[in-house]
Every structure is written in C-alpha cells, then in structure tokens.
Amino acid sequence: MMLRRFLLASALLVTGTIVAAPSAFAETQDADFSGTVSQVCVFGTANQGSITVSGANSTTLSTSNPSGTAATTDVTCNYPANLSLAAPVASGSNTTTLSSATFTSSVAASGATLASSSTTNTGSSITLVTGETEALAVGMSANNGSTIIPADHYDYTVTLTVAP
C-alpha cells in the first residue's frame, strides 16, 4: 500500500512538473517598430493646352475661346495638400510681348470624392483628398484691354503648386 502511494505521488509530481515546466520557464520579448512617412504629392504627365483668339480683331487670348483647350494633368497626395497656381508667364519664343495684358490662370479639380472645385491665381487654394488621384484642367487667359492681339506665336506656362 505504501508503494502504491509512493508511485501515485511520484506520478502526480512528474505530471505536474511536465505540465508546469513550459509556463514556468517561458519568457516573452516585444519587438517594436516605428517609421515616418513624408508628405508627398506626385503629378502625372501634363498634356499641353492651346490658347486662341475668339475671332478677328480679338483682344483676348484664352483657353476658353473657340478651339482653345485646357491643359490637363493629375495629382495624387498622401496628405490633404492645398493646390494653388500662379499667373501665366511668357515662355518659349514669344516675339510679341503683351505688356498691357492682364493674365489670369484657373484650375478645376475633380476626383472620386472631391466635389468639383475650381480657383484662379488670385483665389483660394483647393484642398485635395488624401490618397485620391485628382484630375486637373488648367486654363489661362490674356486680356489685352482694348488692344487687338497681334498675329504671332505665343507660349505661356502656368505653375501649379501643392503644399501643406
């Protein structure tokens, strides 16, 4: 009988040691991670627009005139960036300077969740939707007052800016 008790006690002791051993000697260690994602915006390929006069003896050169077209591009930002634009600047080989003209640029932005928004170079910026590709249509005009736009080739650049 004593031998049975000894064997039973030994069996319980061994079983308890085996069951308790893994948890008694287990340890844990956390591996932490951190990183910083910079604010980035990426413009797509720009498609050139065209400026025209509205007819003979026109005083306005514009993308809004018949046969004129807006320049197009798109932009995607990983933060709610503000889109603004500068006034048109003569570029290329303009031989005629429209020194008395008033230059205006405009942009219309639209995306899947961005309500169609537009502004001018003198207006407020447009806040873009994070992670969404926004389609941009860029227009410009040169209003030469009462002076007719002379026959020539004209090149202008409108700079778009995205910033926090």
NUVOMI-135284 format. One line per 3 residues: for each residue z, y, x of N, C-alpha, C. Coordinates in nm, 4 decimals, decimal comma. Each point is the difference from the previous one (the first is absolute). Example, Ala and Ser with C-alpha at 12.3 -4.5 7.8 and 13.67 -1.06 7.14 Angstrom:
0,7800 -0,5690 1,3190 0,0000 0,1190 -0,0890 0,0000 0,1200 0,0900 | -0,0720 0,1050 -0,0350 0,0060 0,1190 0,0820 0,0730 0,1090 -0,0770
REM end
This chain:
0,0000 -0,1166 0,0820 0,0000 0,1166 -0,0820 0,0000 0,1255 0,0883 | 0,0696 -0,0069 0,1074 0,0064 0,1133 0,0890 -0,1350 0,0209 0,0698 | -0,0640 -0,1099 0,0260 -0,1309 0,0072 0,0624 -0,1004 0,0652 -0,0969
0,0130 -0,0318 -0,1275 -0,0879 0,0584 -0,1005 0,0219 0,1511 -0,0103 | 0,1247 0,0398 0,0012 0,0301 0,1432 -0,0064 -0,0535 0,0713 0,1241 | 0,0142 -0,0648 0,1141 -0,0484 0,0569 0,1241 -0,1522 0,0161 -0,0046
-0,0700 -0,1036 -0,0484 -0,1456 0,0047 -0,0101 -0,0440 0,1050 -0,1024 | 0,0674 0,0097 -0,1109 -0,0314 0,0996 -0,1033 0,0234 0,1406 0,0545 | 0,1090 0,0226 0,0670 0,0306 0,1309 0,0582 -0,1020 0,0348 0,1073
-0,0369 -0,0966 0,0815 -0,0989 0,0226 0,1052 -0,1360 0,0334 -0,0606 | -0,0374 -0,0708 -0,1054 -0,1281 0,0250 -0,0670 -0,0021 0,1405 -0,0599 | 0,1097 0,0407 -0,0619 0,0066 0,1351 -0,0566 -0,0057 0,1063 0,1101
0,0644 -0,0231 0,1085 0,0024 0,0933 0,1120 -0,1409 0,0144 0,0601 | -0,0689 -0,1100 0,0210 -0,1354 0,0034 0,0565 -0,0964 0,0689 -0,0976 | 0,0097 -0,0346 -0,1272 -0,0862 0,0609 -0,1014 0,0251 0,1502 -0,0074
0,1219 0,0426 0,0008 0,0340 0,1429 -0,0044 -0,0509 0,0729 0,1215 | 0,0068 -0,0640 0,1151 -0,0478 0,0619 0,1236 -0,1517 0,0161 -0,0045 | -0,0711 -0,0997 -0,0477 -0,1460 0,0056 -0,0075 -0,0446 0,1057 -0,1002
0,0647 0,0073 -0,1146 -0,0364 0,0960 -0,1038 0,0354 0,1430 0,0435 | 0,1136 0,0182 0,0613 0,0472 0,1328 0,0378 -0,0601 0,0488 0,1305 | -0,0464 -0,0882 0,0839 -0,0458 0,0363 0,1335 -0,1134 0,1024 -0,0002
-0,1048 -0,0198 -0,0772 -0,1086 0,0979 0,0090 0,0438 0,1408 -0,0392 | 0,0795 0,0152 -0,1037 0,0408 0,1332 -0,0409 0,1086 0,0562 0,0904 | 0,0757 -0,0813 0,0605 0,1064 0,0473 0,0872 -0,0568 0,0587 0,1281
-0,1161 -0,0493 0,0451 -0,0561 0,0467 0,1260 -0,1244 0,0882 -0,0178 | -0,0420 0,0284 -0,1243 -0,1199 0,0804 -0,0248 0,0277 0,1473 0,0251 | -0,1010 0,0677 0,0555 0,0079 0,1438 0,0214 -0,1301 0,0613 -0,0497
0,0052 0,1275 -0,0359 -0,1218 0,0688 -0,0440 -0,0205 0,1247 0,0827 | -0,1246 0,0430 0,0062 -0,0349 0,1226 0,0710 -0,1111 0,0677 -0,0795 | 0,0147 0,1295 -0,0284 -0,1043 0,0743 -0,0686 -0,0990 0,0551 0,1018
-0,1256 -0,0032 -0,0345 -0,1049 0,0632 0,0815 -0,0506 0,1199 -0,0807 | 0,0249 0,1211 0,0483 -0,0378 0,1211 -0,0717 -0,1354 0,0509 0,0497 | -0,0703 0,0718 -0,0870 -0,1289 0,0579 0,0332 -0,0037 0,1434 -0,0491
-0,0692 0,0860 0,0712 -0,0222 0,1363 -0,0468 -0,1336 0,0482 0,0538 | -0,0533 0,0985 -0,0623 -0,1270 0,0556 0,0442 -0,0274 0,1280 -0,0757 | -0,0915 0,0786 0,0517 -0,0376 0,1256 -0,0626 -0,1507 -0,0006 -0,0232
-0,0404 0,0365 -0,1193 -0,1414 0,0126 -0,0329 -0,0312 0,1490 -0,0070 | -0,0914 0,0447 0,0841 -0,0378 0,1412 0,0035 -0,0846 0,0363 -0,1211 | 0,0052 0,1278 -0,0366 -0,0837 0,0495 -0,1089 -0,1439 0,0085 0,0493
-0,0903 -0,0644 -0,0740 -0,1401 -0,0048 0,0415 -0,0906 0,0187 -0,1206 | -0,1059 0,0760 0,0195 -0,1081 0,0122 -0,0984 -0,1299 -0,0328 0,0716 | -0,0890 -0,0673 -0,0710 -0,1291 -0,0363 0,0574 -0,1101 0,0465 -0,0944
-0,0914 0,0811 0,0545 -0,1163 0,0426 -0,0763 -0,1098 -0,1044 0,0150 | -0,0761 -0,0190 -0,1061 -0,1183 -0,0860 0,0060 -0,1161 0,0792 0,0576 | -0,1173 -0,0581 -0,0046 -0,1201 0,0661 0,0489 -0,0373 0,1158 -0,0926
-0,0309 0,1134 0,0602 -0,0403 0,1175 -0,0795 -0,1502 -0,0062 -0,0254 | -0,0375 0,0251 -0,1233 -0,1407 0,0093 -0,0382 -0,0340 0,1471 -0,0201 | -0,1004 0,0467 0,0711 -0,0359 0,1416 0,0000 -0,0441 0,0464 -0,1379
0,0419 0,1211 -0,0344 -0,0437 0,0627 -0,1234 -0,1190 0,0905 0,0279 | -0,0509 0,0631 -0,1049 -0,1107 0,0943 0,0199 0,0266 0,1275 -0,0785 | -0,0379 0,1113 0,0606 0,0150 0,1307 -0,0644 -0,1391 0,0544 -0,0311
-0,0093 0,0610 -0,1158 -0,1284 0,0562 -0,0442 0,0244 0,1335 -0,0689 | -0,1071 0,0711 -0,0219 0,0071 0,1217 -0,0803 -0,0365 -0,0379 -0,1434 | 0,0378 0,0837 -0,0941 -0,0242 -0,0330 -0,1409 -0,1410 0,0356 -0,0461
-0,0769 0,0606 0,0846 -0,1371 0,0378 -0,0365 -0,0467 0,1124 0,0901 | -0,1163 0,0554 -0,0320 -0,0541 0,1106 0,0796 0,0965 0,1182 -0,0043 | 0,0129 0,0648 0,1117 0,0829 0,1198 0,0126 0,1475 -0,0238 -0,0348
0,0492 -0,1177 0,0313 0,1398 -0,0342 -0,0272 0,0927 0,0638 0,1025 | 0,1181 0,0343 -0,0446 0,1008 0,0592 0,0885 0,1119 -0,0988 0,0327 | -0,0144 -0,1230 -0,0480 0,1034 -0,1013 0,0234 -0,0612 -0,1274 0,0574
0,0603 -0,0497 0,1062 -0,0359 -0,1267 0,0640 0,1143 -0,0952 -0,0325 | -0,0286 -0,1122 -0,0700 0,1107 -0,0821 -0,0484 -0,0381 -0,1464 -0,0210 | 0,1021 -0,0850 0,0034 -0,0185 -0,1407 -0,0360 -0,0113 -0,0145 -0,1511
0,0403 0,1014 -0,0760 -0,0041 -0,0033 -0,1467 -0,1354 0,0401 -0,0573 | -0,0842 0,0600 0,0815 -0,1316 0,0412 -0,0469 -0,0876 -0,1228 -0,0234 | -0,1076 0,0147 -0,0778 -0,0905 -0,1130 -0,0222 -0,0468 -0,0590 0,1338
-0,0015 -0,1297 0,0093 -0,0369 -0,0764 0,1204 0,1064 0,0047 0,1090 | 0,1083 0,0710 -0,0214 0,1108 -0,0021 0,0954 0,0874 -0,1224 -0,0271 | 0,0658 -0,0515 0,1019 0,0896 -0,1152 -0,0174 0,1271 0,0194 0,0812
0,1075 -0,0500 -0,0533 0,1281 0,0049 0,0715 -0,0020 -0,1012 0,1142 | 0,0698 0,0316 0,1070 0,0236 -0,0986 0,1056 0,1070 -0,0953 -0,0527 | -0,0024 -0,1249 0,0416 0,0991 -0,0960 -0,0481 0,0633 -0,0753 0,1159
0,1208 -0,0405 -0,0207 0,0729 -0,0852 0,0924 0,1164 -0,0585 -0,0783 | 0,0853 -0,0732 0,0667 0,1231 -0,0465 -0,0634 0,1113 0,0040 0,1032 | 0,1215 -0,0100 -0,0489 0,1156 0,0019 0,0893 0,1075 -0,0917 -0,0566
0,0687 -0,0694 0,0897 0,1120 -0,0865 -0,0375 0,1177 0,0353 0,0905 | 0,1163 0,0229 -0,0607 0,1207 0,0362 0,0758 0,1130 -0,0965 -0,0347 | 0,0869 -0,0248 0,0959 0,1155 -0,0855 -0,0263 0,1250 0,0819 -0,0340
-0,0211 0,1230 -0,0411 0,1080 0,0884 -0,0452 -0,0618 0,1006 -0,0972 | 0,0799 0,0698 -0,0786 -0,0567 0,0961 -0,0960 -0,0447 0,1295 0,0691 | -0,1140 -0,0061 0,0646 -0,0514 0,1124 0,0791 -0,0531 0,1113 -0,0904
-0,0061 0,1189 0,0572 -0,0570 0,1157 -0,0694 -0,1376 0,0288 0,0590 | -0,0996 0,0061 -0,0860 -0,1378 0,0257 0,0406 -0,0328 0,1465 -0,0233 | -0,0511 0,0652 0,1031 -0,0452 0,1385 -0,0129 -0,1327 0,0131 0,0746
-0,0659 0,1140 -0,0148 -0,1274 0,0192 0,0672 -0,0172 0,1448 0,0413 | -0,0843 0,0187 0,0999 -0,0277 0,1338 0,0525 -0,1273 0,0543 -0,0636 | -0,0199 0,1274 0,0165 -0,1244 0,0630 -0,0458 -0,1161 -0,0506 0,0856
-0,1207 0,0005 -0,0537 -0,1167 -0,0427 0,0783 -0,0182 0,0882 0,1239 | -0,0408 -0,0643 0,1093 -0,0260 0,0701 0,1255 -0,1417 -0,0352 0,0433 | -0,0763 0,1009 0,0428 -0,1360 -0,0244 0,0474 0,0029 -0,0945 0,1195
-0,0895 -0,0965 -0,0021 -0,0095 -0,0967 0,1092 -0,1475 -0,0303 0,0223 | -0,0310 -0,0646 0,1077 -0,1401 -0,0368 0,0222 -0,0825 0,1184 0,0462 | -0,1205 0,0051 -0,0501 -0,0968 0,0954 0,0533 -0,0334 0,1128 -0,0976
0,0989 0,0498 -0,0713 -0,0266 0,1117 -0,0916 -0,0552 0,1181 0,0799 | -0,1165 0,0503 -0,0403 -0,0548 0,1179 0,0661 0,0279 0,1257 -0,0815 | 0,0305 -0,0194 -0,1278 0,0347 0,1119 -0,0861 0,1491 -0,0063 -0,0291
0,0681 0,1098 0,0224 0,1422 0,0063 -0,0284 0,0201 0,0736 -0,1313 | 0,0708 -0,0617 -0,0895 0,0321 0,0634 -0,1284 0,1332 0,0734 0,0172 | -0,0034 0,1096 0,0725 0,1235 0,0691 0,0388 0,0745 0,0628 -0,1168
-0,0698 0,0346 -0,1071 0,0697 0,0624 -0,1127 0,0338 -0,1015 -0,1100 | -0,0314 -0,1260 0,0219 0,0230 -0,1026 -0,1035 0,1470 -0,0373 -0,0099 | 0,0385 -0,0413 -0,1194 0,1327 -0,0570 -0,0241 -0,0162 -0,1511 -0,0048
0,0711 -0,0695 0,0881 -0,0117 -0,1450 0,0110 0,1168 -0,0685 -0,0700 | -0,0322 -0,0995 -0,0799 0,1020 -0,0759 -0,0720 -0,0313 -0,1482 0,0134 | 0,1041 -0,0788 0,0184 -0,0172 -0,1456 0,0005 0,0891 -0,0584 -0,1084
-0,0365 -0,1191 -0,0465 0,0780 -0,0665 -0,1044 0,0012 -0,1497 0,0277 | 0,1004 -0,0666 -0,0516 0,0055 -0,1459 0,0099 0,0531 -0,0537 -0,1322 | -0,0599 -0,1085 -0,0448 0,0480 -0,0733 -0,1167 0,0392 -0,1380 0,0502
0,1221 -0,0426 -0,0335 0,0506 -0,1302 0,0448 0,0283 -0,0858 -0,1211 | -0,0325 -0,1293 0,0112 0,0307 -0,0922 -0,1089 0,0245 -0,1389 0,0583 | 0,0844 -0,0758 -0,0694 0,0315 -0,1358 0,0422 0,0443 -0,0805 -0,1197
0,0437 -0,1229 0,0255 0,0391 -0,0894 -0,1094 0,1152 0,0568 -0,0825 | 0,0989 0,0610 0,0675 0,1140 0,0549 -0,0743 0,0147 0,1504 0,0150 | -0,0794 0,0615 0,0886 0,0042 0,1456 0,0157 -0,0842 0,0626 -0,1098
0,0632 0,0827 -0,0797 -0,0764 0,0739 -0,1004 -0,0965 0,0899 0,0756 | -0,1203 0,0141 -0,0488 -0,0996 0,0808 0,0685 0,0598 0,1374 0,0289 | 0,0008 0,0375 0,1266 0,0590 0,1267 0,0433 -0,1019 0,0758 0,0823
0,0039 0,1312 -0,0073 -0,0908 0,0792 0,0816 0,0719 0,1257 0,0476 | -0,0517 0,0548 0,1083 0,0542 0,1239 0,0546 -0,1085 0,0677 0,0819 | 0,0276 0,1225 0,0417 -0,0914 0,0749 0,0861 0,0722 0,0332 0,1303
-0,0738 0,0610 0,0927 0,0625 0,0371 0,1271 0,1078 0,1063 -0,0186 | 0,0067 0,0655 -0,1157 0,1049 0,0986 -0,0249 0,1053 -0,0531 -0,0974 | -0,0165 -0,1237 -0,0464 0,0920 -0,0567 -0,0984 0,1078 -0,0867 0,0622
0,0769 -0,0633 -0,0851 0,1076 -0,0899 0,0435 -0,0582 -0,1311 0,0508 | 0,0785 -0,0699 0,0801 -0,0443 -0,1299 0,0496 0,0124 -0,1056 -0,1105 | -0,0664 -0,1132 0,0198 0,0054 -0,1127 -0,0930 0,0881 -0,1072 0,0638
0,0997 -0,0499 -0,0735 0,0841 -0,1075 0,0526 -0,0672 -0,1334 -0,0307 | -0,0290 -0,0760 0,1053 -0,0689 -0,1281 -0,0122 0,0986 -0,1123 -0,0302 | -0,0485 -0,1067 -0,0609 0,0830 -0,1144 -0,0360 0,0099 -0,0939 0,1201
0,1207 -0,0404 0,0348 0,0237 -0,0883 0,1137 -0,0727 -0,1328 -0,0175 | -0,0741 -0,0402 0,1033 -0,0654 -0,1303 0,0027 -0,1245 -0,0110 -0,0858 | -0,0448 0,1093 -0,0565 -0,1172 -0,0049 -0,0879 -0,1166 0,0732 0,0668
-0,1166 -0,0586 -0,0059 -0,1188 0,0670 0,0525 -0,0470 0,1021 -0,1025 | -0,0045 0,1251 0,0433 -0,0400 0,1102 -0,0878 -0,1429 0,0410 0,0337 | -0,0856 0,0040 -0,0998 -0,1370 0,0472 0,0180 0,0012 0,1529 0,0010
-0,0699 0,0590 0,0957 -0,0028 0,1459 0,0135 -0,1433 0,0507 -0,0122 | -0,0192 0,1032 -0,0803 -0,1282 0,0695 -0,0115 0,0239 0,1439 0,0447 | -0,0679 0,0401 0,1065 0,0226 0,1309 0,0615 -0,1202 0,0896 -0,0283
0,0295 0,1180 -0,0542 -0,1051 0,0961 -0,0291 0,0213 0,1289 0,0775 | -0,1016 0,0839 0,0015 0,0123 0,1309 0,0650 -0,0988 0,0977 -0,0619 | 0,0313 0,1263 0,0160 -0,0942 0,1030 -0,0431 0,0129 0,1219 0,0907
-0,1106 0,0705 0,0118 -0,0044 0,1272 0,0711 -0,0596 0,0999 -0,0983 | 0,0833 0,0914 -0,0453 -0,0457 0,1026 -0,0948 -0,0303 0,1256 0,0817 | -0,1250 0,0364 0,0030 -0,0457 0,1095 0,0847 -0,0023 0,1346 -0,0735
0,0816 0,0096 -0,1034 0,0074 0,1262 -0,0749 -0,1312 0,0288 -0,0694 | -0,0530 0,1189 0,0225 -0,1271 0,0373 -0,0635 -0,1185 -0,0211 0,0950 | 0,0271 -0,0534 0,1178 -0,1054 -0,0214 0,0988 -0,0586 -0,1405 -0,0144
-0,1330 -0,0068 -0,0049 -0,0700 -0,1279 -0,0137 0,0217 -0,0842 0,1260 | 0,0169 -0,1300 -0,0207 0,0149 -0,0931 0,1129 -0,1363 -0,0113 0,0702 | -0,0080 0,0371 0,1284 -0,1286 -0,0071 0,0719 -0,0447 -0,1451 0,0221
-0,1300 -0,0206 0,0072 -0,0549 -0,1323 0,0314 0,0430 -0,0372 0,1417 | 0,0595 -0,1180 0,0152 0,0452 -0,0484 0,1306 0,0602 -0,1383 -0,0203 | 0,0434 -0,0607 0,1077 0,0744 -0,1265 -0,0075 0,1475 0,0339 0,0214
0,0865 -0,0530 -0,0858 0,1428 0,0324 0,0067 0,0825 -0,1274 0,0165 | 0,0955 0,0045 0,0907 0,0946 -0,1107 0,0214 0,1421 0,0555 -0,0061 | 0,0843 -0,0679 -0,0748 0,1407 0,0394 -0,0103 0,0872 -0,1236 0,0073
0,1228 0,0198 0,0436 0,0988 -0,1071 0,0074 0,1232 0,0427 -0,0762 | 0,0535 -0,0921 -0,0803 0,1267 0,0213 -0,0688 0,0977 -0,1019 0,0565 | 0,1115 0,0457 0,0525 0,0997 -0,0891 0,0592 0,1050 -0,0371 -0,1020
0,0195 -0,1321 -0,0179 0,1052 -0,0534 -0,0883 0,1207 -0,0344 0,0864 | 0,1197 0,0257 -0,0514 0,1225 -0,0279 0,0742 0,0966 -0,0758 -0,0898 | 0,0585 -0,1073 0,0527 0,1094 -0,0689 -0,0687 0,1235 0,0140 0,0882
0,1112 0,0336 -0,0628 0,1239 0,0233 0,0740 0,1185 -0,0320 -0,0935 | 0,1165 -0,0249 0,0609 0,1189 -0,0272 -0,0826 0,0373 0,1174 -0,0883
REM end
